[in-house]
Amino acid sequence: MEVIRAKTAGFCFGVKRAVETVYEEVQKQGNIPIYTYGPIIHNDEVVKDLAAKGVRVIKDEAELETIKEGVVIIRSHGVSKRISDKIEEQGLIRVDATCPFVKKIHNIVEKESKAGKHIVIIGNDAHPEVEGIKGWSESEVTVIQSAEDAQDFSLEEEKEICIVSQTTFNYNKFKDLVEIIQKKRYYISVLNTICSATKERQTEARAIAEAADAMIVIGDKRSSNTQKLFEICRSACDNTYYIQTLDDLDMNQLRSVETVGITAGASTPNNIIEEVQNNVRINF
């Protein structure tokens, strides 16, 4: 059996930076309590390891208000301006590990909304990255995730629109949704804020899936970018399997295939990818 592993699989720059930031704070702070606002990344294995080192996860704003001392690390997804400010207002040490690509969107949204533009975010409204982006706007915000959302979108008054995207959104779907909105004849500025690493990962995953008999996509079930990879790979290869760890993989499903492709989301540690890759090779 031939096993093709995507070169782009695993931690992206922003996730690697965020995770390293937490471990550095653990080493540096000694006995000072350390928290992350939300899980630092969407990966249970990493979160469990940090918990064993004393790092606690703050679930929401109400819980944040109960904390009186310590370090609060903003995760790679970023947070709203209100949450960012509140951390300092409470006298806590704020360490900002927001992915620079996400931070760029915050700056765009803050600037364009101050100019009076209606902000449109192409992405998943329930995702923490999108929740954070919305919180930097000083004007109205609309989140669009589907073609139906785009078709239903309308403004009562003539207003300039600024379109941005969640960094991990499907690039081709982003283009399709923007095209629907542009047909409505609004004055629109479009900023493709999909992370370049996301686009490269999606492009490589599709190419491998098209050449493989079976495709394995590794990542946490809550990971937006991993879900997008799975959708892309499944559209190119019927035998596509979404797993979080090796324990989720049924080796019997691979017995009759000659070529297996492996990719992984941006929050998947390298040791998990290698464990899957090595076991597939050993068993076949």
C-alpha positions in Angstrom: 0.0 0.0 0.0 1.2 3.5 -0.8 0.6 6.1 1.9 0.6 9.8 0.8 0.8 12.3 3.7 0.0 15.9 3.0 3.0 18.2 3.6 0.6 20.9 5.0 -1.0 18.5 7.5 -0.9 19.6 11.2 -0.3 22.7 13.1 -0.4 25.9 11.2 1.6 29.0 12.1 -1.1 30.6 14.2 -1.9 27.4 16.2 1.8 26.6 16.8 2.4 30.1 18.0 -0.6 30.0 20.4 0.3 26.6 21.9 3.9 27.5 22.3 2.8 30.7 24.1 0.8 28.8 26.7 3.8 26.4 27.4 6.1 29.4 27.7 3.8 31.1 30.2 3.7 27.8 32.3 7.4 27.9 32.5 7.6 31.6 33.2 4.9 32.3 35.7 5.6 29.8 38.4 2.7 29.8 40.9 0.6 32.4 39.2 -2.7 30.9 37.9 -2.8 30.6 34.1 -6.0 30.5 32.1 -7.0 30.4 28.4 -10.2 32.1 27.2 -11.8 29.0 25.7 -9.7 26.0 24.7 -6.4 27.3 23.3 -7.1 25.1 20.1 -9.8 22.7 19.1 -7.9 19.5 20.2 -8.7 17.6 23.3 -5.2 16.0 23.5 -3.5 19.3 23.7 -6.0 20.8 26.1 -5.7 17.7 28.5 -1.9 18.0 28.5 -2.1 21.7 29.4 -4.7 21.0 32.1 -2.3 18.5 33.7 0.2 21.4 33.9 -2.4 23.5 35.7 -3.8 25.6 32.8 -7.5 26.2 33.3 -10.0 27.0 30.5 -12.4 30.0 31.0 -15.7 29.0 29.4 -17.4 32.4 29.0 -17.6 36.0 30.1 -19.5 35.2 33.3 -16.7 32.9 34.4 -14.1 35.5 33.5 -15.8 38.0 35.8 -15.1 35.6 38.8 -11.4 35.5 38.3 -9.4 38.0 40.4 -5.8 37.2 39.6 -3.6 35.4 37.1 -2.7 35.3 33.4 -5.4 35.0 30.8 -4.2 33.9 27.4 -6.4 34.8 24.4 -6.5 31.8 22.1 -5.6 31.7 18.4 -9.3 32.3 17.4 -9.3 35.7 19.1 -12.0 37.4 21.1 -14.2 40.4 20.9 -12.8 43.9 21.9 -15.1 43.8 24.9 -13.6 40.6 26.3 -10.0 41.8 25.5 -10.6 45.0 27.4 -12.3 43.3 30.3 -9.3 41.1 31.0 -7.2 44.1 31.7 -9.9 46.1 33.4 -10.1 43.2 36.0 -6.4 43.6 36.7 -5.5 40.4 35.0 -2.4 39.9 32.9 -3.5 39.6 29.3 -1.4 37.6 26.8 -2.7 37.9 23.3 -2.1 34.7 21.2 -4.6 35.6 18.6 -3.5 34.4 15.2 -2.0 37.3 13.2 -4.3 36.5 10.3 -7.3 36.8 12.6 -6.0 39.9 14.2 -5.7 41.5 10.7 -9.5 40.9 10.2 -10.2 42.6 13.6 -8.3 45.6 12.4 -10.1 45.7 9.0 -13.6 45.3 10.6 -12.9 48.0 13.3 -11.6 50.4 10.6 -14.3 49.8 8.0 -17.2 49.8 10.5 -16.0 53.1 11.9 -16.3 54.4 8.3 -20.0 53.4 8.5 -19.8 50.3 6.3 -22.1 47.3 6.9 -19.9 44.3 7.7 -20.5 40.9 6.1 -18.6 38.0 7.5 -18.5 34.8 5.3 -18.3 32.0 7.9 -19.9 30.0 10.6 -21.8 32.3 13.0 -21.3 29.8 15.9 -17.6 29.6 15.5 -15.5 31.4 18.2 -13.4 33.1 15.5 -16.5 34.7 13.9 -17.9 35.6 17.4 -14.6 37.4 18.0 -14.6 39.2 14.7 -18.2 40.5 15.2 -17.1 42.0 18.4 -14.7 44.4 16.7 -17.4 46.1 14.6 -19.0 49.4 15.5 -21.7 49.0 12.8 -24.2 46.3 11.9 -22.8 42.8 11.1 -24.3 40.0 9.0 -22.8 36.5 9.0 -23.4 34.5 5.8 -22.6 30.8 5.7 -24.7 29.3 2.9 -26.1 30.2 -0.6 -29.5 30.6 1.0 -28.1 33.1 3.5 -26.5 35.1 0.6 -29.7 35.1 -1.5 -31.8 36.3 1.5 -29.3 39.1 2.4 -30.7 42.6 1.8 -30.3 46.0 3.3 -33.2 48.5 3.6 -31.0 51.5 2.9 -28.2 52.1 0.4 -25.1 51.4 2.4 -21.5 50.4 1.6 -20.6 46.9 2.4 -17.3 45.4 3.5 -17.0 41.6 3.1 -14.5 39.6 5.0 -14.1 35.8 5.6 -13.4 33.5 8.5 -9.8 32.4 8.0 -10.6 28.7 7.6 -13.6 29.0 5.2 -13.7 27.0 2.0 -12.1 29.2 -0.6 -14.3 28.1 -3.5 -17.5 28.4 -1.4 -16.4 31.9 -0.4 -16.1 33.0 -4.1 -19.6 31.5 -4.8 -21.2 33.4 -1.9 -19.5 36.7 -2.8 -20.7 36.3 -6.4 -24.4 36.0 -5.1 -24.1 39.1 -3.0 -22.4 41.1 -5.7 -25.4 40.5 -8.0 -27.5 42.6 -5.6 -25.8 45.8 -6.9 -24.6 47.1 -3.5 -21.4 49.1 -3.4 -19.1 46.3 -2.1 -15.5 46.0 -1.1 -14.4 42.3 -0.8 -11.4 41.3 1.2 -10.4 37.7 0.9 -9.2 37.1 4.5 -9.0 33.3 4.2 -5.5 32.3 5.5 -3.1 31.4 2.8 -2.1 28.3 4.7 -5.8 27.2 4.7 -6.1 27.6 1.0 -2.8 25.6 0.5 -4.0 22.9 2.8 -7.4 22.6 1.0 -5.8 22.5 -2.4 -3.3 19.8 -1.4 -5.9 17.8 0.3 -8.1 17.8 -2.8 -5.2 16.7 -5.0 -4.3 13.8 -2.8 -8.0 12.7 -2.4 -8.4 12.7 -6.2 -5.4 10.3 -6.5 -6.1 8.1 -3.5 -8.4 5.1 -3.1 -9.1 6.1 0.5 -8.5 9.3 2.4 -8.0 9.9 6.2 -8.7 13.3 7.6 -7.4 13.7 11.2 -8.7 16.4 13.6 -11.0 17.4 16.4 -14.7 17.2 15.6 -15.1 20.9 16.6 -12.4 22.1 14.3 -13.9 24.2 11.5 -10.9 23.8 9.2 -10.8 20.0 9.6 -14.5 19.8 8.8 -13.8 21.8 5.6 -11.0 19.4 4.7 -13.3 16.5 5.2 -16.0 18.0 2.9 -13.4 18.7 0.2 -11.8 15.3 0.4 -15.1 13.4 0.5 -16.2 15.3 -2.7 -13.1 13.9 -4.4 -12.9 10.5 -2.7 -15.9 8.4 -1.6 -13.8 6.5 0.9 -13.0 9.4 3.2 -12.7 8.9 6.9 -12.8 11.6 9.6 -11.0 10.6 12.8 -9.7 12.3 15.9 -7.1 9.7 16.9 -5.9 6.3 15.8 -8.5 4.7 18.0 -11.2 6.0 15.7 -9.8 4.3 12.6 -11.2 1.0 11.5 -8.3 -0.7 9.7 -10.7 -3.2 8.0 -12.0 -0.3 5.9 -8.5 0.0 4.2 -7.9 -3.7 3.4 -8.9 -3.5 -0.3 -7.2 -0.2 -1.2 -3.8 0.4 -2.8 -3.3 4.1 -2.1 -4.2 6.0 1.2 -4.0 9.7 1.6 -3.6 11.4 5.0 -4.2 15.0 5.9 -5.0 16.8 9.1 -6.4 20.0 10.5 -4.5 23.0 11.7 -5.1 21.9 15.4 -3.8 18.4 15.0 -0.5 17.6 16.8 2.2 15.9 14.7 2.5 12.9 17.1 -1.1 12.0 16.3 -0.6 12.2 12.6 2.6 10.1 12.8 0.9 7.5 14.9 -1.9 7.1 12.3 0.6 7.1 9.4 2.9 4.5 11.0 0.1 2.2 11.9 -1.4 2.2 8.4 2.0 1.4 7.0 2.7 -1.4 9.6 -0.7 -3.1 9.1 -0.5 -3.1 5.3 
